[in-house]
Amino acid sequence: MNVTISRVANGMIEAVLEAGTDAPDLMTLNLGDTVIGPVELGQPSLDGTYPLTAAIPAHVISDGITLLTIKGAGAPDPLAHVTIVAGQPMDSDLHSEVALLRAELDLLKAAFRRKFRT
């Protein structure tokens, strides 16, 4: 199964699920491990895709970066994610995220060099 996010507009996530005949009965919108709402599964089209819609609750939108995920029932891994960036503190959040990514990349480079040192 593959979910492609089409757009986010008017507080709604619109997406397309490519599942053929394997569409899950229940899909949820999650914030971390917390279910924050259902994902509505529309009628399948002739090519085996399903339209999806999910309302974004107002209480999950705040300053900073919010990551929402779409999961199938009982599935441990998300099928898709939507990142919402809002508010003034965004710049410092992005700078700290980039700094964290750089530090992790440096760790990976060092481990890679140790592993493949000749």
C-alpha positions in Angstrom: 0.0 0.0 0.0 1.1 3.5 -0.8 -0.4 6.8 0.3 0.4 10.0 -1.7 -0.6 13.3 -0.1 -2.4 15.4 -2.6 -2.9 18.6 -0.7 -3.7 20.2 2.7 -6.4 22.8 2.5 -9.1 24.2 4.8 -8.0 22.0 7.7 -8.2 18.8 5.7 -5.6 16.4 4.4 -6.5 15.0 1.0 -4.6 11.9 -0.2 -4.8 8.9 -2.5 -4.3 5.3 -1.4 -2.9 2.9 -3.9 -3.9 -0.5 -2.5 -5.7 -2.5 -5.2 -8.0 -4.8 -3.3 -6.0 -4.7 0.0 -7.5 -1.4 1.4 -7.6 -1.4 5.2 -11.0 -1.2 6.9 -9.8 1.5 9.3 -7.1 4.2 9.0 -6.2 6.8 11.6 -4.6 10.2 11.8 -1.9 10.2 14.5 0.2 12.7 16.4 3.0 10.5 17.7 1.4 7.4 19.1 -1.9 9.1 19.9 -4.8 8.7 17.5 -6.3 12.1 16.9 -9.0 11.3 14.3 -10.2 8.9 11.6 -9.2 8.9 8.0 -12.2 8.7 5.7 -11.7 6.1 2.9 -13.7 7.0 -0.3 -15.0 4.6 -3.0 -12.3 3.0 -5.1 -11.7 4.2 -8.6 -11.3 1.9 -11.6 -7.5 2.0 -11.3 -7.6 0.6 -7.7 -6.9 3.9 -5.9 -9.0 5.2 -3.0 -9.4 8.9 -2.1 -8.6 9.7 1.5 -9.6 12.7 3.6 -8.8 13.5 7.3 -9.6 16.6 9.3 -6.8 18.2 11.2 -7.9 19.1 14.7 -7.2 22.7 15.6 -5.6 21.7 19.0 -2.7 20.0 17.2 -1.6 23.1 15.4 0.8 25.2 17.5 4.1 27.1 17.2 6.9 24.9 15.8 6.8 21.7 13.8 4.1 19.1 14.1 4.3 15.7 12.4 1.1 13.9 11.7 1.0 10.3 10.4 -1.6 8.2 8.6 -1.6 4.6 9.7 -3.6 1.5 8.8 -5.4 -0.4 11.6 -2.8 -2.4 13.5 0.1 -1.3 11.3 3.2 -0.3 13.2 4.6 1.8 10.4 2.9 4.9 9.0 1.7 4.9 5.4 2.3 8.7 5.0 3.1 11.8 7.0 2.3 15.5 6.9 4.5 18.1 8.5 2.9 21.3 9.7 5.2 24.3 10.4 3.6 27.3 12.1 4.4 30.3 14.3 7.3 32.6 15.0 9.6 30.1 16.7 9.9 28.2 13.5 13.4 29.6 12.7 14.9 28.3 15.9 13.2 24.9 15.5 14.6 24.6 12.0 18.1 25.6 13.1 18.1 23.1 15.9 16.8 20.4 13.6 19.5 21.1 11.0 22.1 21.1 13.8 20.8 17.7 15.0 20.9 16.3 11.5 24.5 17.5 11.0 25.5 15.9 14.3 23.9 12.6 13.3 25.6 12.8 9.9 29.0 13.4 11.5 28.4 10.3 13.7 27.5 8.2 10.7 30.5 9.4 8.7 32.8 8.6 11.6 31.3 5.1 12.0 31.5 4.5 8.3 35.1 5.5 8.2 36.0 3.3 11.1 34.2 0.3 9.5 35.9 0.7 6.1 39.3 1.9 7.2 42.0 0.3 5.1 
